[in-house]
Amino acid sequence: MLQKHFSFSAVLSLFLFGNAFFSEFTSAQETVSAGESSYGKTTFPNSGSEQAQDAFMEGLLMLHSFEYSDARKAFARARETDPGFAMAYWGEALTHYRALWNEIEIEQARAVLNELANSAQGRAARAGTQREKDYLAALEILLAERDLAESTLLYAEAMENLASDYPDDENAAAFYALALLASSGPDRNFAIYMKSAAISEYIIAKNPLHPGAIHYLIHAYDDPVHAPLGLRPALVYAEIAPAATHALHMPSHIFFPLGMWAEATSTNTKSYAAGLAWGERNDKGINGGGAHALTWLVYSEMQEGKFRDARQHLAEFQDITAKDPARKGQFIETWASYLVETDYEDKTVAGWETDVGSQPARRSSMYYFVKGALAAKSGDTETARENLGLLTGLEMKLDDLNWSEKAQPVMVLELKALISNSEGEHEQAVALLKEAAAVEETMPLRFGPPWPPKPSHEMLGEQLAALGEHEAARHQFKKSLSLAKGRSKSLLGLARSSAAADNDKDAVRAYTALANNWKSADSNFPELNEARTKSATNE
C-alpha cells in the first residue's frame, strides 16, 4: 500500500496510466457508484445503500458545478433513503462551503454532521470504510473553530493527503484542486493556480466528462495571462453539464479575457434562461447563478454594441430586483456598468434610485461612484463631492475571489479627476488618473466586468486624448487592452488616438477589431459607421 504523504506528483501520473492501485483502497463494503447525467460523469465508491446512489451521485455532480441548493436537496434525499449513509451527510455539509468566495455557513454545515453523530469520533465510527473516514476527517478540519483562512489552508493540506492516499479517486483530486484555489485567497497566486490546473488536467485526461475538473480548470485559467489555455475546457463545460446554471455561465470566464463577446453573450443568455427556469420550477425568483449571468450578459452585449438588448435586460433586472430584493447587489453592479459603458447618457436609467445602506461595500461603492460621476459631468460639483465623501467613507473589507479593496482608492481618484475636469483643472485630472492607474496595476487580475467599473487606464487615455496628447493616450489604451482584451471603448480610444498620431496601421487594426466586436451591433450609433468605414476591409 502507498505510504501517507506519497509524492502527489507521482500520483498524478496514475490518472493517465490506469487503475493499478485502485484495489488497494476499496473494501468489500463499498459499491463503485457511477453517475452520468446532464451534470457530467464521475464514479465515487461508497458504502451507502444501492437505493441511495442515484440521489447521492446527482448531488455530487451538482456540487462540482456549484449548484449548492439543488445539491443539498439531492444529498438530503440520499440520507433520508439511507440514514446511516455517512457520505451523504458529508456532501450535504459541504454544500454550505462556497470555496472560491471564502464563505462558509459553518453552523448549518455542523448541524448536518450532527445529525449523523454529535462528535467527530462518532461520525467517523458511522463511516463504512477508511476512505470515508478520511473524507469526514478533512471536512472536520474545515469546520473547526478557527479563522477561516487558516482552516482553508489546513483543509487544502488534508485534501492533498487524501488525494495522495487514494490515487485513483478522481473526486479526491478534484476537491483538492478546488481547495488549492481557495487557499490562494482573494489574490491570484499563479503558482497555486497552476498547481491546481495541473491536477484538473490529469483528471480530465482520465475522465473528460468530470464536471469538477473542467470547472476548476476554467477558474485556474480565467485571467488575461492564462485564458488561452482555458479555451478548450470553456468550449466543452456547458455541453458536459447543460443542466447547471453555473456551468452554462462559466465559459464566459474565459471568453471575457479573450474578448470573445458573441460567445460570452450566447452562453450567458443560456445561463440566464436556466436561472429563470430554476425559479419557475422551485416557485421562487431567479437563482443567484442566473442573476450573476445576467450581469455579465448586459456587459458583453454592450461590448457587441447591442445597447437595445442591454437596456432591455437591465429593465428585466430591475423588475427581478423589485420582486426579490436579494438580487439588489447584482443589479447595482449591472446598473453601474450600463451607465459607464453608455457614457451616462441614459437619463432615465441614471435617475433610478436604490437604497444601498445594507449592501456590501463593493456594491455601494459602485453606486456612489456612478452617482458622483453623473453629477460631475453635469457640472453639479456639490453633489459630486457628497458622493465622493460617501465613497471615501466606506470600509472596504473584501476577501472573496476577484474583488480588491484597492478599487476604492481607484474610484476615489477617478471621481476626484471628474470633479477637477468639471472645474477646468484638466492637468490636475491627469495627475489624479495617473495615480489611479498606478494603484489599479497592483490589483489582482480581473476576469469579469470591470472593477472598478471604469478602467483607470482607459479613463486616463480619454483624458490625454482630449488634451491632444495622442501618443501618450495610445499607450494608456494599449495598457487597458492588455488587462481587458477586446474592450470596445478602449479599442475605440486606441483607434482614434492612433489615427491622430498618424499611426495608420495601429488605427486600422483597432478599427478592424472594433468592427468585429460590432458585427451584430445596433445600427443607429455613429461609432459603428466610423469603425466599419475605417477598418481593414474598408481601407
C-alpha positions as CSV (number, residue, x, y, z in Angstrom):
1,M,0.0,0.0,0.0
2,L,1.2,3.6,-0.6
3,Q,2.5,5.4,2.4
4,K,0.9,8.5,3.6
5,H,2.4,11.6,2.1
6,F,3.3,9.7,-1.1
7,S,4.5,12.2,-3.6
8,F,1.5,13.7,-5.3
9,S,3.5,14.4,-8.5
10,A,3.9,10.7,-8.8
11,V,0.2,10.1,-8.0
12,L,-0.8,12.5,-10.9
13,S,0.7,10.1,-13.4
14,L,-1.7,7.4,-12.2
15,F,-4.6,9.5,-13.7
16,L,-3.0,8.8,-17.1
17,F,-1.9,5.2,-16.5
18,G,-4.9,3.4,-15.1
19,N,-6.2,1.6,-12.1
20,A,-3.2,-0.3,-10.9
21,F,-3.6,0.9,-7.3
22,F,-7.4,1.1,-7.1
23,S,-8.0,-2.3,-5.5
24,E,-5.7,-1.3,-2.6
25,F,-8.2,1.3,-1.4
26,T,-11.7,-0.3,-1.8
27,S,-13.3,-2.7,0.6
28,A,-16.0,-5.3,0.4
29,Q,-18.5,-2.8,1.8
30,E,-18.0,-0.3,-1.0
31,T,-20.1,0.0,-4.1
32,V,-18.4,1.6,-7.1
33,S,-21.1,4.1,-7.8
34,A,-21.2,5.8,-11.2
35,G,-23.0,8.9,-12.0
36,E,-23.6,10.2,-15.5
37,S,-26.3,12.8,-16.2
38,S,-26.8,16.3,-17.6
39,Y,-24.5,17.4,-14.8
40,G,-21.4,15.4,-16.0
41,K,-19.9,12.0,-15.2
42,T,-17.9,10.5,-12.4
43,T,-17.5,7.5,-10.1
44,F,-17.4,7.5,-6.3
45,P,-17.1,4.2,-4.4
46,N,-19.1,4.4,-1.2
47,S,-20.8,2.2,1.4
48,G,-24.3,3.7,1.0
49,S,-27.3,1.6,0.0
50,E,-28.0,0.9,-3.6
51,Q,-31.3,2.8,-3.3
52,A,-29.5,6.0,-2.2
53,Q,-26.9,6.0,-5.0
54,D,-28.8,8.0,-7.7
55,A,-29.5,10.9,-5.3
56,F,-26.0,10.9,-3.9
57,M,-24.3,10.9,-7.3
58,E,-26.7,13.6,-8.6
59,G,-25.7,15.7,-5.5
60,L,-22.0,15.1,-6.1
61,L,-22.2,16.2,-9.7
62,M,-24.2,19.2,-8.9
63,L,-21.8,20.2,-6.1
64,H,-18.9,20.2,-8.6
65,S,-20.9,22.8,-10.6
66,F,-21.7,25.0,-7.5
67,E,-25.4,24.2,-7.8
68,Y,-25.4,24.3,-4.0
69,S,-29.1,24.4,-3.2
70,D,-30.0,21.6,-5.6
71,A,-27.1,19.5,-4.5
72,R,-28.2,20.0,-0.9
73,K,-31.6,18.6,-1.7
74,A,-30.1,15.6,-3.5
75,F,-27.8,14.7,-0.6
76,A,-30.7,15.1,1.8
77,R,-32.8,12.6,-0.3
78,A,-29.9,10.2,-0.2
79,R,-29.6,10.3,3.6
80,E,-33.3,10.1,4.0
81,T,-33.2,6.9,2.0
82,D,-30.2,5.6,3.9
83,P,-30.0,7.3,7.3
84,G,-26.6,5.7,8.0
85,F,-25.0,6.8,4.7
86,A,-22.1,8.9,6.1
87,M,-21.0,10.4,2.8
88,A,-24.5,11.8,2.1
89,Y,-24.1,13.9,5.3
90,W,-20.6,14.8,4.2
91,G,-21.9,16.0,0.8
92,E,-24.8,18.0,2.3
93,A,-22.5,19.7,4.8
94,L,-20.0,20.6,2.0
95,T,-22.8,22.4,0.1
96,H,-22.5,25.1,2.8
97,Y,-19.0,26.0,1.8
98,R,-18.5,28.4,-1.1
99,A,-14.8,27.8,-1.5
100,L,-13.9,30.5,-4.1
101,W,-15.8,33.2,-2.2
102,N,-14.2,32.3,1.1
103,E,-17.8,31.9,2.5
104,I,-19.0,29.2,4.8
105,E,-22.3,28.6,6.6
106,I,-20.4,26.9,9.4
107,E,-23.3,26.4,11.8
108,Q,-25.5,24.9,9.1
109,A,-22.7,22.6,8.0
110,R,-22.1,21.4,11.6
111,A,-25.8,20.9,12.1
112,V,-25.9,18.5,9.2
113,L,-23.0,16.5,10.5
114,N,-24.5,16.4,14.0
115,E,-27.5,14.6,12.6
116,L,-25.1,11.8,11.7
117,A,-23.5,11.8,15.2
118,N,-22.8,14.6,17.7
119,S,-19.0,14.2,17.7
120,A,-16.2,13.7,15.2
121,Q,-15.4,10.4,16.7
122,G,-19.0,9.3,16.5
123,R,-19.2,10.4,12.9
124,A,-16.0,8.5,12.0
125,A,-17.5,5.4,13.6
126,R,-20.5,5.6,11.2
127,A,-18.3,5.7,8.1
128,G,-18.2,2.4,6.3
129,T,-14.6,2.5,5.1
130,Q,-11.3,4.1,6.0
131,R,-11.5,6.3,2.9
132,E,-14.9,7.6,4.0
133,K,-13.4,8.3,7.5
134,D,-10.7,10.3,5.8
135,Y,-13.2,12.4,3.8
136,L,-15.0,13.2,7.0
137,A,-11.8,14.0,8.8
138,A,-10.8,16.5,6.2
139,L,-14.2,18.2,6.5
140,E,-13.9,18.3,10.3
141,I,-10.7,20.3,9.8
142,L,-12.5,22.8,7.6
143,L,-15.3,23.2,10.2
144,A,-13.1,23.6,13.3
145,E,-13.4,26.7,15.4
146,R,-10.6,28.8,14.0
147,D,-10.0,31.6,11.5
148,L,-11.5,30.5,8.1
149,A,-8.3,31.5,6.2
150,E,-6.3,29.1,8.4
151,S,-8.9,26.4,8.1
152,T,-8.8,26.8,4.3
153,L,-5.0,26.2,4.3
154,L,-5.3,23.2,6.6
155,Y,-8.2,21.8,4.5
156,A,-6.1,22.0,1.4
157,E,-3.3,20.1,3.1
158,A,-5.8,17.4,4.2
159,M,-7.2,17.1,0.7
160,E,-3.7,16.7,-0.7
161,N,-3.1,13.8,1.7
162,L,-6.4,12.3,0.8
163,A,-5.7,12.5,-2.9
164,S,-2.3,11.0,-2.4
165,D,-3.6,8.1,-0.3
166,Y,-6.3,7.3,-2.9
167,P,-4.7,8.0,-6.2
168,D,-7.5,6.6,-8.3
169,D,-10.1,8.7,-6.6
170,E,-10.8,11.4,-9.2
171,N,-13.1,13.3,-6.8
172,A,-10.5,13.5,-4.0
173,A,-8.1,15.0,-6.6
174,A,-10.9,17.4,-7.9
175,F,-11.7,18.6,-4.4
176,Y,-8.0,19.1,-3.8
177,A,-7.8,21.2,-6.9
178,L,-10.6,23.3,-5.7
179,A,-9.1,23.6,-2.2
180,L,-5.9,24.9,-3.7
181,L,-7.7,27.7,-5.5
182,A,-9.5,28.6,-2.3
183,S,-6.1,28.6,-0.4
184,S,-4.8,31.4,-2.6
185,G,-7.3,33.8,-1.1
186,P,-8.5,36.9,-2.9
187,D,-5.2,37.4,-4.6
188,R,-4.4,35.2,-7.6
189,N,-1.2,33.3,-6.7
190,F,-0.2,31.9,-10.1
191,A,2.0,29.1,-8.6
192,I,-1.0,27.8,-6.6
193,Y,-3.4,28.2,-9.5
194,M,-1.2,26.4,-11.9
195,K,-0.7,23.5,-9.5
196,S,-4.5,23.3,-9.3
197,A,-4.7,23.4,-13.1
198,A,-2.2,20.5,-13.4
199,I,-4.3,18.3,-11.2
200,S,-7.5,19.1,-13.1
201,E,-5.7,18.4,-16.4
202,Y,-4.7,15.0,-15.2
203,I,-8.3,14.2,-14.1
204,I,-9.6,15.3,-17.5
205,A,-7.1,13.0,-19.2
206,K,-8.7,10.1,-17.5
207,N,-12.3,11.4,-17.4
208,P,-13.1,14.2,-20.0
209,L,-16.6,14.5,-18.6
210,H,-15.7,15.2,-15.0
211,P,-17.6,18.5,-14.2
212,G,-15.4,19.5,-11.3
213,A,-12.1,19.1,-13.2
214,I,-13.4,21.1,-16.1
215,H,-15.0,23.7,-13.8
216,Y,-12.0,24.2,-11.6
217,L,-9.6,24.3,-14.6
218,I,-11.6,27.2,-16.0
219,H,-11.2,29.1,-12.7
220,A,-7.5,28.3,-12.7
221,Y,-7.1,29.8,-16.2
222,D,-9.6,32.7,-16.1
223,D,-7.2,35.7,-16.3
224,P,-5.7,37.6,-19.2
225,V,-2.4,35.7,-19.0
226,H,-3.7,32.1,-19.0
227,A,-7.1,32.4,-20.7
228,P,-5.9,30.9,-24.0
229,L,-5.2,27.7,-22.0
230,G,-8.8,27.7,-20.8
231,L,-10.4,27.9,-24.2
232,R,-10.6,24.1,-24.5
233,P,-12.5,23.5,-21.2
234,A,-14.6,26.6,-21.8
235,L,-15.9,25.2,-25.1
236,V,-17.0,21.9,-23.5
237,Y,-18.2,22.6,-20.0
238,A,-21.7,23.8,-21.0
239,E,-22.0,20.6,-23.1
240,I,-20.9,18.4,-20.2
241,A,-23.2,19.9,-17.6
242,P,-26.0,21.6,-19.5
243,A,-28.5,21.4,-16.6
244,A,-26.3,23.5,-14.4
245,T,-26.9,27.3,-14.4
246,H,-23.4,27.9,-13.3
247,A,-21.9,25.6,-15.9
248,L,-23.7,27.5,-18.6
249,H,-22.1,30.7,-17.3
250,M,-18.6,29.5,-16.6
251,P,-17.3,29.5,-20.2
252,S,-17.6,33.3,-20.2
253,H,-14.8,33.4,-17.6
254,I,-12.6,32.5,-20.5
255,F,-14.5,34.3,-23.2
256,F,-14.2,37.6,-21.3
257,P,-10.4,37.8,-21.0
258,L,-10.2,36.7,-24.6
259,G,-12.6,39.4,-25.9
260,M,-14.9,36.7,-27.3
261,W,-18.1,38.8,-26.7
262,A,-20.5,37.0,-29.0
263,E,-19.7,33.6,-27.4
264,A,-20.0,35.2,-23.9
265,T,-23.4,36.6,-24.8
266,S,-24.6,33.3,-26.1
267,T,-23.5,31.3,-23.0
268,N,-24.8,33.8,-20.5
269,T,-28.1,34.0,-22.4
270,K,-28.5,30.3,-21.8
271,S,-27.4,30.6,-18.1
272,Y,-29.9,33.5,-17.5
273,A,-32.7,31.4,-19.0
274,A,-31.7,28.4,-16.9
275,G,-31.8,30.6,-13.8
276,L,-35.3,31.8,-14.6
277,A,-36.4,28.2,-15.3
278,W,-35.0,27.2,-12.0
279,G,-37.1,29.9,-10.3
280,E,-40.2,28.6,-12.0
281,R,-39.6,25.0,-11.0
282,N,-39.0,26.0,-7.4
283,D,-41.7,28.7,-7.2
284,K,-39.1,31.3,-6.5
285,G,-37.3,34.1,-8.3
286,I,-34.2,33.7,-10.4
287,N,-31.4,31.9,-8.7
288,G,-28.1,33.6,-7.9
289,G,-26.3,32.0,-10.8
290,G,-28.8,33.2,-13.3
291,A,-28.7,36.8,-11.8
292,H,-24.9,36.6,-12.0
293,A,-25.0,35.6,-15.6
294,L,-27.4,38.5,-16.3
295,T,-24.8,41.0,-15.0
296,W,-22.2,39.5,-17.4
297,L,-24.7,39.3,-20.2
298,V,-25.5,43.0,-20.1
299,Y,-21.8,43.8,-20.2
300,S,-21.0,41.6,-23.2
301,E,-24.0,42.9,-25.1
302,M,-22.6,46.4,-24.7
303,Q,-19.2,45.3,-26.0
304,E,-21.0,44.0,-29.0
305,G,-22.8,47.3,-29.5
306,K,-26.2,45.7,-28.7
307,F,-27.3,48.6,-26.5
308,R,-31.0,48.0,-27.0
309,D,-30.7,44.4,-25.8
310,A,-28.6,45.5,-22.8
311,R,-31.2,48.2,-21.9
312,Q,-34.0,45.6,-22.1
313,H,-32.1,43.2,-19.9
314,L,-31.3,45.9,-17.4
315,A,-35.0,46.7,-17.2
316,E,-35.8,43.0,-16.7
317,F,-33.2,43.0,-13.9
318,Q,-34.9,46.0,-12.3
319,D,-38.2,44.0,-12.3
320,I,-36.5,41.0,-10.9
321,T,-35.0,43.0,-8.0
322,A,-38.3,44.6,-7.2
323,K,-39.7,41.1,-6.6
324,D,-36.6,39.7,-4.9
325,P,-34.5,42.3,-3.0
326,A,-31.8,39.7,-2.5
327,R,-30.7,40.4,-6.1
328,K,-30.3,44.1,-5.5
329,G,-26.5,44.0,-5.2
330,Q,-26.1,42.2,-8.5
331,F,-28.5,44.7,-10.1
332,I,-26.4,47.6,-8.8
333,E,-23.3,46.2,-10.4
334,T,-25.2,45.9,-13.7
335,W,-26.8,49.4,-13.4
336,A,-23.3,50.9,-12.8
337,S,-21.7,49.1,-15.7
338,Y,-24.5,50.1,-18.1
339,L,-24.2,53.8,-17.3
340,V,-20.4,53.7,-17.5
341,E,-20.4,51.9,-20.9
342,T,-23.1,54.3,-22.3
343,D,-21.2,57.4,-21.1
344,Y,-24.0,58.2,-18.6
345,E,-26.3,59.3,-21.4
346,D,-29.4,57.4,-20.5
347,K,-31.0,59.9,-18.2
348,T,-33.9,57.6,-17.3
349,V,-31.6,54.8,-16.0
350,A,-29.4,57.5,-14.4
351,G,-32.4,58.6,-12.4
352,W,-33.1,55.2,-10.9
353,E,-32.6,55.4,-7.1
354,T,-31.6,52.5,-5.0
355,D,-31.2,52.2,-1.2
356,V,-27.7,50.9,-0.8
357,G,-27.5,51.1,3.0
358,S,-27.5,47.4,3.6
359,Q,-25.3,46.5,0.6
360,P,-21.7,45.2,0.7
361,A,-19.2,47.9,0.3
362,R,-18.2,46.7,-3.2
363,R,-21.7,47.3,-4.4
364,S,-22.4,50.6,-2.7
365,S,-19.0,51.9,-3.8
366,M,-20.1,51.5,-7.4
367,Y,-23.3,53.3,-6.7
368,Y,-21.7,56.3,-5.1
369,F,-19.0,56.4,-7.9
370,V,-21.6,56.5,-10.7
371,K,-23.9,59.0,-8.9
372,G,-20.8,61.2,-8.3
373,A,-19.7,60.8,-11.9
374,L,-23.2,61.7,-13.2
375,A,-23.2,64.9,-11.0
376,A,-19.6,65.9,-12.0
377,K,-20.4,65.5,-15.7
378,S,-23.4,67.7,-15.4
379,G,-21.5,70.4,-13.5
380,D,-23.1,69.7,-10.1
381,T,-19.8,69.5,-8.2
382,E,-21.6,69.8,-4.8
383,T,-23.5,66.6,-5.3
384,A,-20.4,65.0,-6.8
385,R,-18.4,65.9,-3.7
386,E,-21.2,64.5,-1.5
387,N,-21.0,61.1,-3.2
388,L,-17.2,61.4,-3.1
389,G,-17.5,61.7,0.7
390,L,-19.8,58.6,0.9
391,L,-17.4,56.6,-1.3
392,T,-14.4,57.6,0.7
393,G,-16.1,56.8,4.0
394,L,-16.8,53.2,3.1
395,E,-15.0,50.5,5.0
396,M,-13.8,48.1,2.3
397,K,-13.1,44.6,3.7
398,L,-13.1,42.2,0.8
399,D,-11.8,38.7,0.9
400,D,-13.7,36.9,-1.9
401,L,-12.3,36.0,-5.2
402,N,-11.7,38.7,-7.8
403,W,-12.5,41.7,-5.7
404,S,-10.0,44.0,-4.1
405,E,-10.1,46.8,-1.5
406,K,-7.7,48.7,-3.8
407,A,-10.6,49.5,-6.1
408,Q,-11.9,52.0,-3.6
409,P,-8.9,54.4,-3.8
410,V,-9.0,54.0,-7.6
411,M,-12.7,55.1,-7.8
412,V,-12.0,57.9,-5.3
413,L,-9.2,59.2,-7.5
414,E,-11.3,58.8,-10.7
415,L,-14.1,60.8,-9.2
416,K,-11.8,63.5,-8.0
417,A,-10.5,63.7,-11.6
418,L,-14.0,64.1,-12.9
419,I,-14.6,66.9,-10.4
420,S,-11.3,68.5,-11.4
421,N,-12.4,68.4,-15.1
422,S,-15.7,69.9,-14.2
423,E,-13.9,72.8,-12.6
424,G,-11.5,73.2,-15.5
425,E,-8.5,71.7,-13.8
426,H,-7.6,69.3,-16.6
427,E,-3.9,68.8,-15.8
428,Q,-4.9,68.0,-12.2
429,A,-7.3,65.4,-13.6
430,V,-4.4,63.8,-15.5
431,A,-2.3,63.7,-12.4
432,L,-5.1,62.1,-10.4
433,L,-5.8,59.5,-13.1
434,K,-2.1,58.6,-13.3
435,E,-2.2,57.9,-9.6
436,A,-5.4,55.8,-10.1
437,A,-3.8,53.8,-12.9
438,A,-0.7,53.1,-10.7
439,V,-3.0,51.7,-8.0
440,E,-5.0,49.6,-10.4
441,E,-1.9,48.0,-11.7
442,T,-1.3,46.5,-8.2
443,M,-4.7,44.9,-8.1
444,P,-5.4,41.2,-8.8
445,L,-6.2,40.5,-12.5
446,R,-9.9,40.8,-13.2
447,F,-11.7,38.4,-15.4
448,G,-15.3,39.7,-15.4
449,P,-17.0,43.1,-15.9
450,P,-14.5,45.8,-14.8
451,W,-13.9,46.5,-11.2
452,P,-13.8,49.4,-10.7
453,P,-16.5,49.9,-13.3
454,K,-14.4,52.4,-15.3
455,P,-10.8,51.1,-16.0
456,S,-8.4,53.8,-15.0
457,H,-6.0,53.4,-17.9
458,E,-8.9,53.9,-20.3
459,M,-10.1,56.9,-18.4
460,L,-6.6,58.4,-18.4
461,G,-6.3,57.7,-22.2
462,E,-9.5,59.5,-22.8
463,Q,-8.3,62.5,-20.7
464,L,-5.0,62.7,-22.5
465,A,-6.7,62.4,-25.9
466,A,-9.0,65.3,-25.0
467,L,-5.9,67.3,-24.3
468,G,-4.3,66.4,-27.6
469,E,-1.7,64.1,-26.2
470,H,-2.4,61.3,-28.6
471,E,0.8,59.3,-28.3
472,A,0.5,59.2,-24.5
473,A,-3.2,58.3,-24.9
474,R,-2.3,55.4,-27.2
475,H,0.0,54.0,-24.5
476,Q,-2.8,54.1,-22.0
477,F,-5.4,52.4,-24.3
478,K,-2.9,49.7,-25.1
479,K,-2.4,49.1,-21.4
480,S,-6.1,49.0,-20.8
481,L,-6.5,46.4,-23.6
482,S,-3.7,44.3,-22.0
483,L,-5.8,44.0,-18.9
484,A,-9.2,43.7,-20.7
485,K,-8.7,42.3,-24.2
486,G,-11.2,43.5,-26.8
487,R,-12.9,46.1,-24.6
488,S,-14.7,48.2,-27.1
489,K,-14.3,51.6,-25.5
490,S,-10.5,51.1,-25.2
491,L,-10.4,49.9,-28.9
492,L,-12.2,53.0,-30.0
493,G,-9.8,55.2,-28.0
494,L,-6.8,53.4,-29.4
495,A,-8.1,53.7,-33.0
496,R,-8.8,57.4,-32.7
497,S,-5.6,58.3,-30.9
498,S,-3.5,56.2,-33.3
499,A,-5.1,58.0,-36.2
500,A,-4.5,61.4,-34.6
501,A,-0.9,60.4,-34.0
502,D,-0.5,59.4,-37.7
503,N,-0.1,55.7,-36.8
504,D,-2.4,54.5,-39.5
505,K,-1.6,50.8,-39.2
506,D,-2.5,50.7,-35.5
507,A,-5.6,52.7,-36.2
508,V,-6.8,50.2,-38.9
509,R,-6.0,47.2,-36.6
510,A,-8.0,48.8,-33.8
511,Y,-10.9,49.8,-36.0
512,T,-10.9,46.2,-37.5
513,A,-11.1,44.6,-34.1
514,L,-13.9,47.1,-33.1
515,A,-15.8,46.3,-36.3
516,N,-15.6,42.6,-35.4
517,N,-16.9,43.3,-31.9
518,W,-19.8,45.2,-33.5
519,K,-20.7,42.9,-36.4
520,S,-24.1,42.3,-34.9
521,A,-24.5,45.8,-33.3
522,D,-27.4,48.2,-33.3
523,S,-27.4,50.2,-36.5
524,N,-28.1,53.6,-35.0
525,F,-24.9,54.8,-33.3
526,P,-22.3,56.8,-35.1
527,E,-19.2,54.9,-33.8
528,L,-20.4,51.8,-35.7
529,N,-20.2,53.5,-39.1
530,E,-16.8,55.0,-38.1
531,A,-15.4,51.6,-37.3
532,R,-16.7,49.9,-40.4
533,T,-15.5,52.7,-42.7
534,K,-12.0,52.7,-41.3
535,S,-11.4,49.0,-40.7
536,A,-9.1,46.9,-42.8
537,T,-11.9,45.7,-45.1
538,N,-12.7,49.3,-46.0
539,E,-9.3,51.0,-46.2
